[in-house]
Amino acid sequence: MARDELISRRASSFGSRAADYAEHRPDYPVDAVRWALAPVSTATPTVLDLAAGTGKLTAVIASLGLDVVAVEPDDAMRAELAALMPAVTALSGTAEQIPLADASVDAVLVGQALHWFDHEKALPEIGRVLRPGGALAGLWNDDDLSIEWVRNLDRIHSSTDNRQNKRGIDLPVDLGPFGELAQQEFRHTQRRTAESLVATASTHSLFLTMAEPARTETLDAMLAYLKSQPQTADGEFDYPLRTEVLRTVRATP
């Protein structure tokens, strides 16, 4: 399969498992969201959660008492968000066609999705809806591979995982209306069991697009490994994550 086709399949694969995504995916550290918003001078900024999914990042933004608008293209994902947070405005749209007025938001945050965008179209469009001096930030939760047992678990599926295009590192050199990128990392955890951690893994695009029987075999191997480790064999544990944030600021005229 061609790389562009693979990326397209993985980017559009989440809606089929929207309820599982809402149940199992981790949220984001409050400190990471605060750092993403630090350049914004407005006391109570209006924040766009772009490609909001089921609202994992939306909920954290709202918990800070901020005005948040969610934009999500997938109907099933957006329905989960609306059911969980009926007070939040949730609109159908994409990063390349955002259904908001010019200069209408103070920040655009993107959780686990900036790498899926068509950057040549999305960056000017994001710049359009952002007020001058506004912040754009992408946030990614990832396994903390500095820990041996997490690293060993990752190896079970890493040979099948196309990790190109991850974390938005392939953003174009010319960021259009935006300045240089700043980067920061935050430690995070998610309370899991062996079974729920494997259920979390099954909501990732790698597994949503993996053919059988490889998908089931890989997930079964992950569960067997977790059951063999004293830290994870029985009951709940804190699964170690690192949240990476890339941030840039819209240039002023």
C-alpha positions in Angstrom: 0.0 0.0 0.0 1.3 3.5 -0.9 2.3 5.6 2.1 -0.2 8.4 1.3 -3.0 5.8 1.1 -1.9 4.3 4.4 -1.8 7.6 6.1 -5.3 8.4 4.8 -6.7 5.1 6.0 -5.2 5.5 9.4 -6.4 9.2 9.7 -10.0 8.2 9.0 -10.1 5.0 11.0 -11.2 6.2 14.4 -14.9 6.8 13.9 -15.6 3.1 13.7 -14.4 2.8 17.3 -15.6 6.1 18.7 -17.2 4.8 21.9 -14.0 2.7 22.7 -11.9 5.8 21.9 -13.9 7.9 24.4 -13.6 5.2 27.0 -10.0 4.2 26.7 -7.9 7.0 25.4 -6.0 9.1 28.0 -6.6 12.7 28.7 -3.8 15.4 28.7 -1.9 16.9 31.6 -3.2 20.3 32.7 0.3 21.7 32.8 0.8 20.8 29.2 -2.3 22.7 28.2 -1.3 25.7 30.3 2.1 25.7 28.6 0.5 25.5 25.2 -1.6 28.6 26.0 1.2 30.5 27.7 1.8 33.0 24.8 -1.8 34.1 24.8 -2.2 37.4 26.6 -6.0 37.4 26.9 -7.1 36.6 30.4 -9.9 34.3 29.3 -9.1 33.2 25.8 -11.4 31.5 23.3 -9.8 28.2 22.4 -10.5 26.0 19.4 -9.9 22.3 19.9 -9.3 21.3 16.3 -9.8 17.6 15.3 -11.3 17.3 18.7 -12.3 13.6 18.4 -14.4 12.5 21.4 -13.2 15.5 23.5 -10.3 14.2 25.5 -8.5 17.6 25.1 -11.7 19.6 25.0 -12.5 18.5 28.6 -9.1 19.6 29.9 -9.5 23.0 28.3 -13.0 23.4 29.7 -11.8 22.4 33.2 -9.6 25.5 33.2 -12.7 27.6 32.8 -12.0 28.7 29.3 -14.4 29.2 26.4 -13.8 26.2 24.0 -15.2 25.4 20.6 -14.6 21.8 19.2 -14.3 21.1 15.5 -14.3 17.4 14.4 -15.0 15.9 10.9 -16.1 12.5 12.0 -19.8 12.3 12.9 -19.5 9.4 15.4 -16.5 11.0 17.2 -18.3 14.3 17.4 -21.5 12.6 18.7 -19.5 11.1 21.6 -18.1 14.5 22.4 -21.6 16.1 22.3 -23.0 13.5 24.6 -20.2 13.8 27.1 -20.1 17.7 27.0 -23.4 19.0 25.8 -22.5 22.6 26.9 -19.6 22.7 24.4 -20.2 23.9 20.9 -19.2 21.0 18.6 -19.0 21.7 14.9 -18.4 19.6 11.8 -15.3 20.7 10.0 -11.7 20.0 9.1 -8.3 21.6 9.6 -8.4 22.6 6.0 -11.9 24.1 6.2 -12.6 25.5 9.7 -16.2 26.7 10.1 -15.3 29.8 12.1 -14.9 33.5 11.3 -11.6 35.2 10.6 -9.6 36.1 13.8 -12.3 34.6 16.0 -10.1 32.5 18.5 -7.1 33.2 20.7 -5.6 29.7 20.5 -5.9 26.5 18.4 -5.0 23.3 20.2 -4.7 19.9 18.4 -4.6 16.6 20.4 -3.1 13.6 18.7 -4.0 14.8 15.2 -1.7 17.6 13.8 0.3 14.9 11.9 -2.8 14.0 9.9 -3.4 17.5 8.5 -2.6 18.7 5.0 -0.2 21.3 6.3 0.0 23.4 3.2 -3.7 24.0 3.4 -4.3 23.7 7.2 -1.6 26.2 8.4 -3.0 29.2 6.4 -6.6 28.2 7.5 -5.6 28.0 11.1 -3.8 31.3 10.7 -7.1 32.7 9.3 -9.2 31.9 12.4 -6.4 32.9 14.9 -6.1 36.4 16.2 -2.6 37.9 15.8 -0.4 36.8 18.6 -2.6 33.7 19.1 -1.1 30.3 19.8 -1.2 27.0 17.8 -0.1 23.9 19.6 -0.1 20.2 19.0 -0.2 17.7 21.9 0.7 14.0 21.7 0.5 11.4 24.4 3.1 8.7 23.8 4.5 5.7 25.8 7.3 6.5 28.1 10.0 4.4 26.5 12.6 5.3 29.1 11.0 2.6 31.3 12.1 -0.9 30.4 8.8 -2.8 30.7 7.1 -0.2 28.6 9.9 -0.4 26.0 9.6 -4.2 25.9 5.8 -3.9 25.4 6.4 -1.4 22.5 8.7 -3.9 20.8 5.9 -6.4 20.4 4.2 -4.2 17.8 7.0 -1.8 16.7 8.1 -3.9 13.8 4.6 -3.4 12.2 4.2 0.2 13.1 4.8 2.9 10.5 6.1 5.6 12.8 6.8 8.1 10.1 4.8 11.3 10.2 4.5 11.0 14.0 4.3 14.1 16.4 4.0 16.5 13.4 7.8 16.6 13.0 7.3 16.7 9.3 5.7 20.2 9.5 6.9 22.3 6.5 10.0 24.5 7.0 7.8 27.5 6.0 5.2 27.7 8.6 3.3 30.5 6.8 1.8 32.9 9.3 3.5 31.3 12.2 6.8 31.8 14.0 9.4 29.3 15.2 8.4 26.1 17.0 8.9 25.7 20.7 8.8 22.2 22.2 8.2 20.9 25.7 7.6 17.5 27.3 5.4 16.6 30.3 5.2 13.3 32.3 1.7 11.8 32.4 0.0 8.6 33.5 -3.2 6.7 32.8 -4.7 4.3 35.3 -5.1 1.0 33.5 -5.3 -2.8 33.9 -3.6 -5.2 31.5 -6.9 -5.7 29.7 -7.8 -2.0 29.5 -4.3 -1.1 28.3 -4.7 -3.6 25.4 -8.1 -2.1 24.7 -6.5 1.3 24.6 -3.9 0.0 22.1 -6.7 -1.4 19.9 -8.0 2.2 19.4 -4.8 3.3 17.7 -4.8 3.7 14.0 -2.1 1.0 13.7 -4.5 -1.7 15.0 -7.7 -0.2 13.4 -6.1 -0.7 10.0 -4.2 -3.9 10.7 -5.4 -7.0 8.9 -6.4 -10.2 10.7 -5.0 -12.4 12.0 -2.0 -10.1 12.7 -4.1 -7.7 14.7 -5.5 -10.3 17.1 -2.2 -12.1 17.4 -0.3 -8.8 18.2 -2.9 -7.7 20.8 -2.9 -11.2 22.4 0.9 -11.1 22.6 0.7 -7.7 24.3 -1.7 -9.0 26.9 0.4 -12.1 27.5 3.4 -9.9 28.1 1.5 -7.6 30.6 0.3 -10.7 32.5 3.9 -11.9 32.8 5.1 -8.8 34.5 4.7 -8.2 38.2 3.9 -4.5 37.8 1.0 -5.2 35.5 -0.2 -8.8 36.0 -3.1 -8.1 38.4 -5.3 -5.1 39.1 -4.7 -1.5 38.2 -1.5 0.3 37.6 -0.3 3.7 36.4 0.8 3.4 32.8 3.6 5.9 32.2 3.2 8.4 29.4 5.1 11.4 28.0 3.1 14.3 26.6 5.0 16.2 23.9 3.8 19.7 23.0 4.8 21.7 19.9 3.9 25.4 20.0 4.1 28.3 17.7 2.6 31.8 17.6 0.7 33.6 14.8 2.7 36.6 13.6 1.3 40.0 14.1 0.8 42.2 11.1 
